[in-house]
Amino acid sequence: MTGPPDTLQASRILAYRWLLLVAVAVLAADQLTKAWIASRLPFGTSFESDGAIPVIRGFFYLVHVGNTGAAWSLFSGRSPVLAAFAAATLAAIFIWRRALGLRSTGTQVCFGLLCGGILGNLIDRLVHHHVIDFIDLHFGAYVYPTFNVADSGICVGVALYLIFSFRSPDR
């Protein structure tokens, strides 16, 4: 590509527009929902008797808890290490963007979900020293680990990327 430096830079950014749009959407949804929960429920609200909001009683509750670990509270108390790992992961995605096939729209959507989720939880770790979780699901006696919008973006992004990867053996 040739042209003035500003045009070249804009064209490089536009090449990743789906990744950026999805990442910003996930990040915004994550931070807005967490802010809403923090404004409505005191920290540590875990049960209906504490003030948890039943969306579908016996199945879906809104709570306000913190997680200093990763998924399912793995590595609890390691928030600074997990924050560093998140930042390193984002840097690695940027460095290896060509090898990851990020020019493809589908791959950009997958990584947009992933990056938006990583950023949402990274912001929490830096600001609150824990990740705010608020979606609490119950399946009979089993209580699924509480999660948030960022966690959903990460899981869905990874799952979609794996599906796309298995469907495209040339990648």
Secondary structure, DSSP 8 states (H G I E B T S, - for coil): --S-HHHHHHHHHHTTHHHHHHHHHHHHHHHHHHHHHHHHS-TTB-SGGGT-EEEETTTEEEEEEEESSSGGGTTTT-HHHHHHHHHHHHHHHHHTTTTTTTTSHHHHHHHHHHHHHHHHHHHHHHHHSSEEEEEEEEETTEE---B-HHHHHHHHHHHHHHHHHHH-TT-
